[in-house]
Amino acid sequence: MIKLSYNIENYRKDLLDLVSPGDTVIELGCHVGGTTKLIASKCNVIAIDNSPEAVDEMAKLNVEFISGDVRLHDIIAEVFKITQKCDVLAIDLGGGYHPDTAFKVFYIWSSTFKPKHSLIRNRGILEFFNSAKSTEKEHVSAKGYLESYHDSGIPPQIKEFELWTPSLKK
Ligand SMILES: C[S@@+](CC[C@H](N)C(=O)[O-])C[C@H]1O[C@@H](n2cnc3c(N)ncnc32)[C@H](O)[C@@H]1O
């Protein structure tokens, strides 16, 4: 299942509804752990954020925290070394964050980890989803990733990050 939200309370409720005890959750954009705290006691959480504010606060929680930019291949590779299992992928880079980048992050991470469920907190993606009307019904995914692309997402296309995020400096 793929769930979209903008309101942070809905994002948190959706996450709590989807996780089961013992699940592995990859959380992108954890900030200081406001959402992480709600699930840390019942799940294995790997949380990533590039904000300096996150470092000390996340160290207080019993989760694996990586300080880094989720657009970078090295960060995905680091997480992949820790786990290849992901039950839930939760993405909150900021509700108003550019939807193209948020979608790209969803596409690359979900293609890599094949989560059962993905949650994306992003206003633009939600607005697009709520507004678009499709003329074809056959492309639907029951998983937390886009099933029609399956294994075609990574790794060569990961280079596209540089095109989609011009502010990203190496
Ligand atoms: C709205 S906050 C997340 C709030 C958090 N999910 C919660 O429930 O309290 C968005 C976070 O995304 C992080 N972020 C934005 N872009 C990022 C990126 N490219 N890599 C890693 N973290 C990023 C920001 O540092 C910020 O902490």
The ligand as an SDF file (V2000), in Angstrom:
LIG
                    3D

 27 29  0  0  0  0  0  0  0  0999 V2000
    9.1040   18.1890    8.5130 C   0  0  0  0  0  0  0  0  0  0  0  0
   10.6450   17.5590    9.0110 S   0  0  0  0  0  0  0  0  0  0  0  0
   10.2840   15.8970    9.4520 C   0  0  0  0  0  0  0  0  0  0  0  0
    9.4170   15.7560   10.6480 C   0  0  0  0  0  0  0  0  0  0  0  0
    9.3750   14.3500   11.1820 C   0  0  0  0  0  0  0  0  0  0  0  0
    9.0380   13.3810   10.1680 N   0  0  0  0  0  0  0  0  0  0  0  0
    8.3650   14.2510   12.3050 C   0  0  0  0  0  0  0  0  0  0  0  0
    7.4000   13.5190   12.1720 O   0  0  0  0  0  0  0  0  0  0  0  0
    8.5650   14.9360   13.3190 O   0  0  0  0  0  0  0  0  0  0  0  0
   11.5110   17.3020    7.5140 C   0  0  0  0  0  0  0  0  0  0  0  0
   12.8840   16.7520    7.7070 C   0  0  0  0  0  0  0  0  0  0  0  0
   13.3940   16.3150    6.4720 O   0  0  0  0  0  0  0  0  0  0  0  0
   14.7710   16.5090    6.4800 C   0  0  0  0  0  0  0  0  0  0  0  0
   15.2720   16.4980    5.1140 N   0  0  0  0  0  0  0  0  0  0  0  0
   14.8720   17.2890    4.0930 C   0  0  0  0  0  0  0  0  0  0  0  0
   15.5850   16.9800    2.9900 N   0  0  0  0  0  0  0  0  0  0  0  0
   16.4170   15.9680    3.3210 C   0  0  0  0  0  0  0  0  0  0  0  0
   17.3860   15.2340    2.6070 C   0  0  0  0  0  0  0  0  0  0  0  0
   17.6330   15.4750    1.3190 N   0  0  0  0  0  0  0  0  0  0  0  0
   18.0790   14.2730    3.2670 N   0  0  0  0  0  0  0  0  0  0  0  0
   17.8340   14.0310    4.5810 C   0  0  0  0  0  0  0  0  0  0  0  0
   16.9200   14.6980    5.3020 N   0  0  0  0  0  0  0  0  0  0  0  0
   16.2270   15.6590    4.6780 C   0  0  0  0  0  0  0  0  0  0  0  0
   14.9390   17.8490    7.1670 C   0  0  0  0  0  0  0  0  0  0  0  0
   16.2410   17.9750    7.7200 O   0  0  0  0  0  0  0  0  0  0  0  0
   13.8690   17.8030    8.2410 C   0  0  0  0  0  0  0  0  0  0  0  0
   14.3900   17.3890    9.4730 O   0  0  0  0  0  0  0  0  0  0  0  0
  1  2  1  0
  2  3  1  0
  2 10  1  0
  3  4  1  0
  4  5  1  0
  5  6  1  0
  5  7  1  0
  7  8  2  0
  7  9  1  0
 10 11  1  0
 11 12  1  0
 11 26  1  0
 12 13  1  0
 13 14  1  0
 13 24  1  0
 14 15  1  0
 14 23  1  0
 15 16  2  0
 16 17  1  0
 17 18  1  0
 17 23  2  0
 18 19  1  0
 18 20  2  0
 20 21  1  0
 21 22  2  0
 22 23  1  0
 24 25  1  0
 24 26  1  0
 26 27  1  0
M  CHG  2   2   1   9  -1
M  END
$$$$
